[in-house]
Amino acid sequence: MSCSLKPSPMKAVVVSLLLLSALPLPRTGATLALPTGAYLPNADEPLRTACGQETTLHQAMGTNGLLIMFTSNVCPYVLRNQARTNTVCQYAQAHHIGVILLNANEADREVNESLHAMQVYAEAQGFKWPYALDKDSHLADVFGADHTPDCFLFDKDSRLVYSGGIDDNPGNAAQVKVHYLQNALEALAEGKSISDHKGDDVGCSVKRK
């Protein structure tokens, strides 16, 4: 993702980062999770990206599928996973699997999760894929996304083949034993069947209004 930044103070974002604390939150069932095999929903719904452009999930789709990740600018679990996020997203793109990150934290949209804060974060991380705003947490509700990070991988036929976390230890990369998402991406890229359709889902809660 490349888009020029307009000068803007980051004091509020930085302060909130320093003050923010979060506990690991397993999926609570507050929203109905999209089942394995489901078709990609709301594929043509317009989404505003951090660059101020418009895109859709359909446009983000690659020839081999699409990786959708619900994320945040400030969630500690996202921050600890950022290097891993970049690695899996780069792998996906290199194997013609489209990537789009979504920010559904509507309750914190005024400061930490504003469009400008998203742009600042995307530029800092060097994203080469769209980072879009999920207005009113609409897609999070449709997908049943309750946490950040929360991943949904679709095959070339727009069928859901994996959902859940990046791996089994979002808090500590050194102690990861199972790379859920990477395993699913490799199987998809190689045309093999995916053995684990769901992975442990731990992170910060999606901040709905």
C-alpha positions as CSV (number, residue, x, y, z in Angstrom):
1,M,0.0,0.0,0.0
2,S,1.4,3.4,-0.9
3,C,-0.3,6.7,-0.2
4,S,1.2,10.0,0.8
5,L,0.7,11.3,4.4
6,K,-0.6,14.7,5.4
7,P,1.2,16.1,8.4
8,S,-0.8,15.4,11.5
9,P,0.1,15.2,15.2
10,M,0.2,11.6,16.6
11,K,0.1,12.6,20.3
12,A,-3.3,11.1,20.9
13,V,-2.4,7.8,19.2
14,V,0.9,7.5,21.1
15,V,-0.7,8.3,24.4
16,S,-3.4,5.8,23.8
17,L,-0.9,3.2,22.9
18,L,1.0,3.7,26.1
19,L,-2.2,3.5,28.2
20,L,-3.9,0.7,26.4
21,S,-4.0,-2.7,28.1
22,A,-5.8,-5.8,26.9
23,L,-6.3,-9.4,28.1
24,P,-6.5,-12.4,25.8
25,L,-10.1,-12.9,24.7
26,P,-11.1,-16.3,23.3
27,R,-14.1,-16.3,20.9
28,T,-17.2,-15.8,23.0
29,G,-19.9,-16.7,20.4
30,A,-21.2,-13.1,20.6
31,T,-21.4,-13.2,16.8
32,L,-22.2,-16.1,14.5
33,A,-19.0,-17.3,12.9
34,L,-19.0,-17.8,9.1
35,P,-18.8,-21.6,8.6
36,T,-16.1,-23.4,6.6
37,G,-17.2,-23.7,3.0
38,A,-19.3,-20.5,3.1
39,Y,-19.1,-18.2,0.1
40,L,-17.3,-14.8,0.4
41,P,-20.1,-12.5,1.7
42,N,-20.6,-8.8,0.7
43,A,-17.9,-9.1,-2.0
44,D,-18.9,-6.0,-3.7
45,E,-19.6,-3.8,-0.7
46,P,-17.6,-0.5,-1.1
47,L,-14.8,-0.1,1.4
48,R,-12.7,3.1,2.1
49,T,-9.0,2.4,2.4
50,A,-6.4,4.2,4.6
51,C,-5.3,5.9,1.4
52,G,-8.8,7.4,1.0
53,Q,-9.5,5.2,-2.1
54,E,-12.4,2.8,-2.6
55,T,-12.1,-0.9,-3.0
56,T,-14.1,-4.1,-2.5
57,L,-13.3,-7.7,-1.3
58,H,-13.9,-8.8,-4.8
59,Q,-11.3,-6.4,-6.2
60,A,-8.8,-7.6,-3.5
61,M,-9.3,-11.2,-4.6
62,G,-6.2,-12.9,-6.2
63,T,-6.3,-15.8,-8.7
64,N,-5.7,-18.3,-5.9
65,G,-7.9,-16.8,-3.3
66,L,-8.2,-14.0,-0.7
67,L,-6.9,-13.5,2.9
68,I,-9.0,-11.1,5.0
69,M,-7.6,-10.1,8.4
70,F,-9.5,-8.0,11.0
71,T,-6.9,-5.9,12.7
72,S,-6.2,-2.7,14.7
73,N,-3.6,0.1,15.1
74,V,-3.2,-0.3,18.8
75,C,-4.2,-3.8,20.0
76,P,-1.2,-5.3,21.8
77,Y,-1.8,-8.7,20.2
78,V,-1.8,-7.1,16.8
79,L,1.4,-5.3,17.6
80,R,3.1,-8.4,18.8
81,N,2.0,-10.2,15.6
82,Q,2.9,-7.5,13.2
83,A,6.1,-9.1,11.9
84,R,4.1,-12.4,11.5
85,T,1.3,-10.5,9.8
86,N,3.7,-9.0,7.2
87,T,5.3,-12.4,6.6
88,V,2.0,-14.2,5.9
89,C,0.6,-11.4,3.8
90,Q,3.8,-11.2,1.7
91,Y,3.7,-15.0,1.2
92,A,0.0,-14.8,0.2
93,Q,0.7,-12.1,-2.4
94,A,3.7,-13.9,-3.8
95,H,1.4,-16.9,-4.4
96,H,-1.4,-14.9,-6.0
97,I,-3.6,-14.9,-2.9
98,G,-5.1,-11.4,-2.5
99,V,-4.8,-9.6,0.9
100,I,-7.0,-7.0,2.6
101,L,-6.8,-5.9,6.2
102,L,-10.0,-4.5,7.8
103,N,-10.4,-2.2,10.8
104,A,-13.8,-2.8,12.5
105,N,-13.1,-0.9,15.8
106,E,-15.9,1.6,15.3
107,A,-16.2,2.5,19.0
108,D,-12.6,3.9,18.8
109,R,-13.0,5.6,15.4
110,E,-12.4,9.1,16.6
111,V,-8.8,8.7,17.6
112,N,-6.9,5.4,17.7
113,E,-8.7,3.8,14.8
114,S,-9.5,6.8,12.7
115,L,-8.8,6.7,8.9
116,H,-5.8,8.9,9.4
117,A,-4.4,6.7,12.2
118,M,-4.9,3.7,9.9
119,Q,-2.9,5.5,7.2
120,V,-0.1,6.4,9.7
121,Y,0.1,2.8,10.9
122,A,0.0,1.3,7.4
123,E,2.8,3.6,6.2
124,A,4.9,2.8,9.2
125,Q,4.5,-1.0,8.6
126,G,5.1,-0.7,4.9
127,F,1.8,-2.4,3.9
128,K,1.7,-3.4,0.3
129,W,-2.0,-4.4,0.5
130,P,-5.2,-2.4,1.2
131,Y,-6.1,-1.5,4.8
132,A,-9.7,-0.6,4.8
133,L,-12.3,0.7,7.3
134,D,-15.2,-1.5,8.2
135,K,-17.8,1.1,8.9
136,D,-20.1,0.3,11.8
137,S,-18.3,-3.1,12.1
138,H,-20.6,-4.3,9.4
139,L,-18.3,-6.9,7.9
140,A,-17.1,-8.0,11.3
141,D,-20.8,-8.8,12.1
142,V,-21.2,-10.7,8.7
143,F,-18.1,-12.7,9.2
144,G,-18.5,-13.3,12.9
145,A,-15.1,-11.6,13.7
146,D,-14.8,-11.0,17.4
147,H,-11.0,-10.3,17.8
148,T,-8.0,-8.7,16.4
149,P,-6.2,-10.3,14.7
150,D,-8.9,-12.6,13.2
151,C,-8.2,-14.2,9.8
152,F,-10.5,-15.6,7.1
153,L,-9.0,-17.4,4.1
154,F,-11.0,-18.0,0.9
155,D,-10.0,-20.2,-2.0
156,K,-10.2,-19.3,-5.7
157,D,-13.8,-20.3,-5.8
158,S,-14.6,-17.8,-3.0
159,R,-15.2,-20.6,-0.4
160,L,-14.0,-20.2,3.2
161,V,-11.2,-22.7,3.9
162,Y,-9.7,-21.3,7.1
163,S,-10.7,-19.0,9.9
164,G,-9.0,-18.1,13.2
165,G,-5.7,-16.8,14.5
166,I,-2.3,-16.6,12.8
167,D,-0.8,-19.2,15.1
168,D,-1.2,-20.8,18.5
169,N,0.8,-18.2,20.5
170,P,-0.1,-14.6,19.5
171,G,1.6,-13.4,22.7
172,N,5.0,-14.9,22.1
173,A,6.4,-15.7,18.6
174,A,9.3,-17.7,20.1
175,Q,6.8,-20.2,21.6
176,V,4.7,-20.8,18.5
177,K,4.1,-24.5,17.8
178,V,1.5,-24.5,15.1
179,H,1.4,-22.0,12.3
180,Y,-2.3,-22.3,11.5
181,L,-2.5,-19.6,8.8
182,Q,0.8,-20.2,7.1
183,N,0.0,-23.9,6.9
184,A,-3.4,-23.1,5.3
185,L,-1.8,-20.6,2.9
186,E,0.8,-23.2,1.8
187,A,-1.8,-25.8,1.2
188,L,-4.0,-23.4,-0.8
189,A,-1.0,-22.2,-2.9
190,E,0.0,-25.8,-3.6
191,G,-3.5,-27.0,-4.4
192,K,-3.6,-29.4,-1.5
193,S,-6.4,-30.0,1.0
194,I,-6.3,-28.0,4.2
195,S,-6.4,-30.1,7.3
196,D,-7.0,-27.5,10.0
197,H,-9.9,-25.3,9.0
198,K,-10.0,-23.4,12.3
199,G,-7.3,-22.2,14.5
200,D,-7.2,-20.8,18.0
201,D,-8.6,-17.3,18.1
202,V,-7.0,-15.0,20.8
203,G,-6.7,-11.3,20.8
204,C,-8.3,-8.0,21.6
205,S,-12.1,-7.7,21.2
206,V,-13.5,-5.9,18.2
207,K,-14.6,-2.5,19.6
208,R,-18.2,-2.3,18.3
209,K,-20.4,0.6,19.2
